[in-house]
């Protein structure tokens, strides 16, 4: 085991994001051609179940920043505090109004935006 690995609150890659203009329209293609069923949707995302590995989230970030994937943590607030203690640049904690999801972003040393969620 890598030193310090067990202490990390980031447990796995949770979902892969694909940036699209219209997630609802593109989801139909993923379902019909790839056979990946929809897990759920909101106004700007559609989450699809891949046969193996993490789900795929089609999203329209509306011109804002976005990440290619996110990590899952059992408690996003704890993970955020853990990253702050280690000097990472960390964004605000967010809660979805229509889903039991909490998330935030942080940056690696090269400025890549990464995200963490818990549910």
ZIWO-V278218 format. One record per pair of residues at least 4 apart in sequence whose ideal C-beta (glycine too) atoms are under 7 Angstrom apart, sorted by the first residue. I is the first residue (numbers start at 1). J is the second residue. D is the distance in Angstrom with one decimal. If there is no record, write none. Layout:
BEGIN
I:J:D ; I:J:D
END
This chain:
BEGIN
1:5:5.4 ; 1:6:6.6 ; 4:8:6.9 ; 9:73:4.6 ; 9:74:7.0 ; 9:75:6.9 ; 9:78:5.5 ; 9:79:4.0 ; 9:82:5.3 ; 10:71:4.3 ; 10:73:5.5 ; 10:79:6.1 ; 10:116:6.4 ; 11:72:5.5 ; 11:73:6.3 ; 11:74:6.9 ; 12:71:6.9 ; 12:72:5.3 ; 13:54:5.3 ; 13:69:5.4 ; 13:71:6.2 ; 14:54:5.8 ; 14:70:5.1 ; 14:71:6.0 ; 14:72:3.6 ; 14:117:5.8 ; 15:47:6.9 ; 15:54:5.1 ; 15:55:4.9 ; 15:56:7.0 ; 15:57:4.8 ; 15:69:6.5 ; 15:70:5.8 ; 16:54:5.7 ; 16:56:5.2 ; 16:68:6.9 ; 16:69:4.9 ; 17:57:5.1 ; 17:59:5.6 ; 17:66:6.2 ; 17:67:6.2 ; 17:68:5.8 ; 17:69:6.2 ; 18:56:6.1 ; 18:58:5.3 ; 19:59:6.4 ; 19:61:6.3 ; 19:66:6.1 ; 20:26:4.6 ; 20:58:5.1 ; 20:60:6.3 ; 21:60:6.1 ; 22:26:6.2 ; 22:60:6.9 ; 23:27:6.0 ; 23:44:6.7 ; 23:45:5.7 ; 23:46:4.4 ; 23:58:3.9 ; 23:59:5.9 ; 23:60:5.7 ; 24:41:6.8 ; 24:46:6.1 ; 26:30:6.7 ; 26:58:5.4 ; 27:31:6.2 ; 27:38:5.9 ; 27:46:4.0 ; 27:48:6.6 ; 27:58:5.8 ; 28:32:6.0 ; 29:33:5.4 ; 30:34:5.1 ; 30:36:5.0 ; 30:48:5.3 ; 31:36:6.0 ; 31:37:6.2 ; 31:38:6.3 ; 36:48:4.3 ; 36:49:5.9 ; 36:50:5.8 ; 36:56:6.9 ; 37:48:6.9 ; 37:49:5.3 ; 38:46:6.0 ; 38:48:5.9 ; 39:47:4.4 ; 39:48:6.6 ; 39:49:5.2 ; 39:55:6.2 ; 40:47:5.4 ; 41:45:6.5 ; 41:46:4.4 ; 42:98:6.2 ; 44:59:6.1 ; 44:60:5.0 ; 44:62:6.9 ; 45:57:5.5 ; 45:58:6.5 ; 45:59:4.5 ; 46:58:4.7 ; 47:55:5.3 ; 47:57:4.9 ; 48:55:6.1 ; 48:56:4.8 ; 48:58:7.0 ; 49:55:5.6 ; 50:55:6.1 ; 50:56:5.7 ; 59:66:6.8 ; 61:65:7.0 ; 61:66:4.0 ; 65:113:5.5 ; 67:105:6.7 ; 67:113:5.0 ; 67:114:5.7 ; 67:115:4.5 ; 70:103:6.9 ; 70:115:3.8 ; 70:116:6.2 ; 70:117:5.2 ; 71:114:7.0 ; 71:116:4.9 ; 72:117:6.2 ; 72:118:6.8 ; 73:79:3.7 ; 73:116:5.2 ; 73:118:5.2 ; 74:118:6.0 ; 75:79:6.6 ; 75:118:5.6 ; 76:80:6.1 ; 76:93:6.3 ; 76:102:4.2 ; 76:103:5.9 ; 76:104:6.1 ; 76:116:5.7 ; 76:117:6.3 ; 76:118:4.0 ; 77:81:6.6 ; 77:93:5.9 ; 78:82:6.3 ; 79:83:6.5 ; 79:116:5.1 ; 80:84:6.4 ; 80:90:5.7 ; 80:93:5.8 ; 80:104:5.2 ; 81:85:6.4 ; 82:86:6.8 ; 83:88:4.1 ; 83:90:5.2 ; 83:106:5.2 ; 84:88:6.7 ; 84:90:5.3 ; 88:106:4.9 ; 88:107:6.8 ; 89:106:6.3 ; 89:107:4.4 ; 90:104:6.4 ; 90:106:4.6 ; 91:104:5.1 ; 91:105:4.3 ; 91:106:6.8 ; 92:104:6.4 ; 93:102:6.3 ; 93:104:5.0 ; 94:102:6.8 ; 94:103:5.4 ; 94:104:6.3 ; 95:102:5.2 ; 96:101:4.3 ; 100:119:5.4 ; 101:117:5.7 ; 101:119:4.7 ; 102:117:6.8 ; 102:118:5.2 ; 103:115:5.9 ; 103:116:6.2 ; 103:117:4.0 ; 104:116:5.8 ; 105:113:5.4 ; 105:114:6.7 ; 105:115:5.0 ; 106:114:5.6 ; 107:111:5.5 ; 107:112:6.4 ; 107:113:5.9 ; 107:114:7.0 ; 108:112:4.8 ; 108:114:6.3
END
